[in-house]
Structure formats: structure tokens, C-alpha cells
Amino acid sequence: MVYRIHFTAQDLARTRVARSPWPLWELMIAIRELQLRDNAARMGSWRRRVLSELPPQTRLVFELVPPLGVTPSFLRPPRPGRLSELAQSVRATPKQRIRRDLRAVAAHQPLPSWAFRLADDQELLDRFTEALTQVHATAVAPICAQLRAELDSDHALRARELVDGGVERLLAGLFPRRIRWRAPVLELAMPSGLEGDLHLEGRGLLLKPSAFLHSAPFLDADVEPQPVVGYPARNTNGWPLGARARPRDAERAPGPLVSLLGRTRAAVLHAVAERPGCTTTELAATAGIALASASEHAAVLRQAGLIITQRHRNTALHSPTLTGMALLNTG
């Protein structure tokens, strides 16, 4: 099953990658992933921890947000902001909007019987919103640093693709296993079997990397001012979701990490943290050292697990890991 998004030249010109995190949008994807069992290497330990810590009242969230299917759009606003502010906007959703969104979902899948009372029962809506914030506090808030690092690294990679080859190269490289660019159409292989055609008609497309997505894209065709396609952020460090930096690791590392304590190498790590996705040339300029020296120090930092380096064509792009950021934050 393939969903086709049709572009014009104007659509290509207006297509962009979202930079800031969208807390509720990402939370909806996290809730879906908590109910699945695939990709255990990446998600397994995170799922076990979160599901063991969630209070019983959060079951409301899982009843309304299934692992596959449609989620009410008023629960996933594609915009940045504080979680508390976004949760308040859910509480303040107009009744007519709630009814409309629930009818749209019910056309595709069954809904729990209590869901239809959300528009008229403010106490129920308040309890549901509180459950949302509890899931966020347990599942997302503890790993915000890792999520942000992965999104920053992915954004740097997409920026390089855009500069090197334009929007079409950007689209072609998003997620080749499930997203394919066949000019002028972007084809999405959707896990729910969704198929159809979407004509952008000059609006362009907003691309949103997600640290929780891993096996398939996410499509939100009804968002204004432009539809959204979510894709898996490039997880270049290979760390499981929710892996936490452990400062004691530095004490056990015999060589490279101890060498990090030198002034120049610390400056290189700081430069990488300030400019995630920087090239070796940019790193040398920022740290004020020779290109060869920057390359050497980056290699040592990479071996110590303090930065990651991904290849983009003939260019090396450097970003910090959680351990690197933790070391800087405790220094």
C-alpha cells in the first residue's frame, strides 16, 4: 500500500524541515511505540521501564491512542512549546472541534465508549489531559537530552543534503526503506495500509524528524498551513532509547577518555557541542586549531564515545553523544 504526495515546483520551494521539538506530537508517537513489541534493541528497555512506572489512570491514554490507526488531531498539535501550555490547549479545545475529530477517527476504527463524552464532560477531559502529562513525565521527560541530541544531529544531516542537492535530494534521503522520491511524487509505504493521493497545491510539505519513529513514516495530511510527514531521525550513535550517560564510565576508560582532560581536546568537544553536525573544517575553525589536529582530536573523542561522526558523501559530520554532553555539563 502506497500513499502518494504530489508536488509542484511551488511545493518544492515551500518544503522545509521542522527544527523545534513538538512535545504533544512526539508524545502521540511515543504512546504508540509503548504498545508495540518490535525493535527491542532500540525500544525494549525504555518500554519496560516506562510501562512499569506508569500509574493506572494513564490507561485512558492508551485506550484512545492505539498502536496503529488514527489519533484525534486535537491531541497532536504540530507546534513547539512547553508541555504544560500545550496540555492546557487540549483542555481548552472547543467542543465542536473535539466532536469533529472524534467522528473522523470513528470513521476508521472503533473508539472507547467514554471518548464521545470528552466534548461535554470537562472533568473527564481534565482527567484525560492529566493522564497525558503523566505519560510525558514518565516516557519522554527523562530522555529529553537524548531526543534533542538525535534531532539536532538529524537536522544537521538534512541541512547538508539540502545544500548539496536541493529539496529533491533531501526528499530522496529521508527514509529510503519506506519513503521514495519519484519526481514529482513522494511515495510513503504506510504500516496501516493507508493509500491514496494528496495534492499539495502550492502549500509545500513540512518534514518532521522523530526519535521515536523507527519502522515507518507518519502522515498528518490535515494540518494547516501545510501537511506534515514524520520520519525516523537518523540514530547514528546506535544507543538504545533511554540510555543514560554514566559518569563512572570515564573512570573505567584507561586511555582516550583520560586524554580528553587536556585543554585542546576539551575545546574540540565544546565546539562539537555548540555546533552539532559540524564538518572537520568547521570544527578546526571554531576550536582555532589546524585541520589535521581537529581530525586527530575528533578521532580520539569518537573512540572515547564522546562524539559521533557520520559520513555524508565525502564529508564527516560530528555531533556530541549523551556522555559527551554529560561530561561538559559536569565540568
C-alpha positions in Angstrom: 0.0 0.0 0.0 1.4 3.4 -1.0 0.3 6.9 -0.2 1.3 9.4 -2.9 2.1 13.1 -2.3 2.1 15.2 -5.5 4.5 18.2 -5.8 4.6 21.2 -8.0 7.6 23.4 -8.4 6.0 25.8 -5.8 5.6 22.9 -3.4 9.3 22.0 -3.6 10.1 25.6 -2.9 8.0 25.7 0.2 9.0 22.3 1.6 11.1 22.6 4.8 12.3 20.6 7.9 10.9 21.5 11.3 13.6 22.4 13.8 11.9 22.7 17.2 10.5 19.7 19.1 6.7 19.3 19.1 6.1 17.8 22.6 2.5 16.5 22.1 3.1 15.3 18.5 6.1 13.3 19.7 4.2 12.1 22.7 1.5 10.5 20.5 4.2 8.6 18.6 5.8 7.5 21.9 2.4 6.2 23.2 2.0 4.1 20.0 5.5 2.7 20.4 4.9 1.7 24.0 2.2 -0.6 22.8 4.4 -2.4 20.2 7.0 -5.1 20.6 9.2 -4.6 17.7 12.7 -3.1 17.6 13.5 -4.4 21.0 17.2 -3.4 20.8 16.3 0.2 20.5 13.0 0.4 22.4 12.9 -2.7 24.7 14.5 -1.3 27.9 12.7 2.0 27.5 9.3 0.3 27.1 9.9 -1.9 30.2 10.9 1.0 32.4 8.0 3.2 31.3 5.3 0.6 31.5 6.4 -0.5 35.0 6.3 3.1 36.2 3.1 4.4 34.7 0.2 4.9 37.2 -3.1 3.0 36.4 -5.0 6.2 35.5 -3.0 6.6 32.3 -4.9 3.7 30.7 -7.3 6.3 29.3 -4.5 7.5 27.0 -3.8 4.0 25.6 -7.5 3.3 25.0 -7.7 6.4 22.8 -4.3 6.2 21.1 -3.9 2.8 19.5 -0.5 1.4 18.3 -1.8 1.6 14.7 -4.5 3.7 13.2 -5.7 7.3 13.6 -5.3 9.7 16.5 -7.6 12.6 17.2 -5.9 15.7 15.7 -6.6 17.9 18.7 -4.2 15.7 20.7 -1.2 16.2 18.4 -0.7 19.9 17.6 2.3 20.2 15.3 3.9 23.1 17.2 6.6 23.7 19.8 6.0 24.9 23.3 6.0 23.9 26.9 4.2 20.7 27.7 2.1 22.5 30.3 1.0 25.1 27.8 0.1 22.5 25.2 -1.8 20.4 27.7 -3.8 23.5 28.6 -4.6 24.0 24.9 -6.0 20.4 24.9 -8.2 21.2 27.9 -9.4 24.4 26.1 -10.2 22.7 22.8 -13.7 23.8 21.5 -16.4 21.2 21.9 -17.2 21.3 18.2 -13.5 20.6 17.3 -13.4 17.6 19.7 -16.6 16.1 18.2 -15.4 16.6 14.7 -12.0 15.0 15.3 -13.6 12.0 17.1 -16.1 11.5 14.2 -13.1 11.5 11.8 -11.4 8.8 13.9 -14.5 6.7 14.3 -14.9 6.5 10.6 -11.6 4.4 10.5 -11.6 2.5 13.8 -13.6 1.8 17.0 -13.4 4.2 19.8 -13.9 3.6 23.6 -17.4 4.5 24.6 -16.3 7.2 27.0 -14.4 9.1 24.3 -17.6 10.6 23.0 -18.2 12.3 26.3 -14.9 14.2 26.1 -16.6 17.2 24.4 -19.2 17.7 27.1 -17.6 16.3 30.3 -14.9 18.8 31.4 -13.9 16.6 34.3 -13.3 13.7 32.0 -11.3 15.9 29.7 -9.3 17.2 32.6 -8.5 13.6 33.8 -7.5 12.6 30.3 -5.2 15.6 29.9 -3.6 14.9 33.3 -3.0 11.3 32.2 -1.3 12.7 29.1 1.1 14.8 31.2 1.8 11.8 33.4 2.8 9.7 30.4 5.0 12.5 29.2 6.7 12.9 32.6 7.5 9.1 32.6 8.2 8.3 29.0 9.6 11.5 27.4 10.9 14.0 30.0 13.7 11.7 31.4 15.2 11.3 28.0 14.8 14.8 26.6 18.6 15.3 26.3 19.0 12.2 24.1 16.0 13.1 22.0 17.3 16.6 21.4 20.8 15.4 20.5 19.4 12.9 18.0 17.1 15.5 16.4 19.9 18.1 16.2 22.2 15.5 14.5 19.5 14.6 12.0 18.7 18.3 11.3 22.4 18.9 10.5 22.4 16.0 8.1 19.3 17.2 6.3 20.7 20.7 6.0 23.8 19.2 4.3 21.6 17.3 1.9 19.6 20.4 1.1 22.7 22.5 0.4 24.4 19.8 -1.6 21.5 18.6 -3.8 18.4 20.7 -3.1 15.0 19.6 -1.9 14.8 16.6 -4.2 17.9 15.1 -2.7 16.5 15.9 0.7 13.3 14.0 -0.1 15.2 11.1 -1.6 17.3 10.6 1.5 14.7 10.9 4.2 14.0 7.2 4.8 14.6 5.2 1.6 13.2 1.9 3.0 9.7 3.5 3.3 9.8 6.9 1.6 10.7 7.0 -2.0 11.0 10.1 -4.3 9.8 9.5 -7.8 9.6 13.1 -9.2 7.2 14.8 -8.8 5.7 12.3 -6.3 6.8 11.3 -2.8 5.6 7.7 -2.1 5.0 6.7 1.5 4.7 3.0 2.5 2.3 3.2 5.4 2.1 0.5 8.1 -1.6 0.8 8.4 -2.2 0.1 4.8 -3.3 3.6 4.1 -3.3 4.5 0.4 -4.4 7.5 -1.6 -3.2 10.7 -3.2 -2.5 14.1 -1.7 -2.0 17.1 -3.9 -0.2 19.8 -2.1 -1.4 22.6 -4.4 1.3 25.1 -3.6 1.4 24.6 0.2 4.6 22.6 0.3 5.3 19.9 2.9 6.7 20.1 6.4 9.1 17.3 7.3 9.5 16.3 10.9 12.2 14.0 12.3 11.2 11.9 15.2 13.4 10.0 17.7 10.5 7.5 18.4 9.6 6.6 14.8 11.8 3.8 13.5 9.9 1.5 11.1 7.6 3.7 9.1 6.7 7.3 8.3 3.9 9.2 10.0 1.5 11.3 7.9 -0.7 14.2 9.1 -2.5 15.3 5.9 -5.0 17.7 7.5 -2.6 20.1 9.3 -2.6 23.7 8.4 -0.9 25.6 6.8 0.8 22.5 5.3 0.7 18.7 5.7 3.3 17.0 7.8 5.4 13.9 7.2 7.2 12.5 10.1 10.2 10.2 9.5 12.7 8.4 11.8 15.6 10.6 12.9 19.0 9.1 11.9 20.1 7.3 15.1 23.8 7.5 14.3 25.1 6.6 17.8 23.3 3.3 17.9 22.3 3.9 21.6 19.1 2.3 22.9 16.3 4.8 23.6 16.6 6.0 27.1 20.2 5.0 27.6 21.7 7.2 30.2 25.1 8.7 30.5 27.1 7.2 33.4 29.9 9.4 34.6 31.7 6.4 36.2 32.4 5.1 32.7 35.1 7.8 32.4 36.8 6.3 35.5 36.9 2.9 33.9 38.2 4.1 30.5 42.0 3.7 30.6 43.2 5.8 27.7 41.3 8.0 25.3 38.8 9.4 27.8 41.6 10.4 30.3 43.3 12.2 27.4 40.2 14.2 27.0 41.1 16.3 30.0 43.7 18.2 28.0 42.8 21.8 27.2 42.7 21.5 23.4 40.7 18.3 23.3 38.2 19.8 25.7 37.9 22.8 23.4 37.2 20.5 20.5 34.4 18.7 22.4 32.9 22.0 23.4 33.0 23.2 19.7 31.2 20.0 18.6 28.5 20.5 21.3 28.0 24.1 20.2 27.6 23.1 16.5 26.1 19.6 16.2 26.7 18.3 12.7 29.8 20.4 12.0 32.4 19.4 9.5 36.0 18.8 10.4 36.9 22.1 8.7 34.3 24.0 10.7 35.4 22.2 13.9 39.0 23.4 13.3 37.9 27.0 12.7 35.7 27.0 15.8 38.3 25.5 18.0 41.1 27.6 16.5 43.4 24.7 15.6 44.8 23.2 12.4 42.6 20.9 10.3 44.9 17.9 10.9 44.8 18.5 14.6 41.0 18.8 14.6 40.7 15.4 12.7 43.1 13.8 15.2 41.2 15.1 18.3 37.8 14.1 16.8 39.1 10.6 16.3 40.1 10.3 20.0 36.8 11.8 21.1 34.9 9.3 18.9 36.8 6.4 20.3 36.0 7.5 23.8 32.3 7.6 22.9 32.0 11.4 23.4 31.1 12.3 19.8 29.7 10.5 16.9 30.7 11.0 13.3 28.6 10.2 10.3 29.6 10.3 6.6 27.6 12.4 4.2 29.1 11.7 0.8 32.7 12.8 1.2 32.2 14.9 4.4 32.4 13.9 8.0 29.8 15.5 10.3 30.4 15.5 14.1 27.8 15.6 16.9 28.1 15.1 20.7 26.8 11.9 22.4 25.0 11.9 25.8 28.2 11.0 27.5 30.0 14.0 25.9 27.2 16.4 26.9 27.1 15.0 30.4 30.9 15.5 30.8 30.6 19.1 29.6 27.7 19.8 31.9 29.5 18.5 35.0 32.7 20.3 34.1 
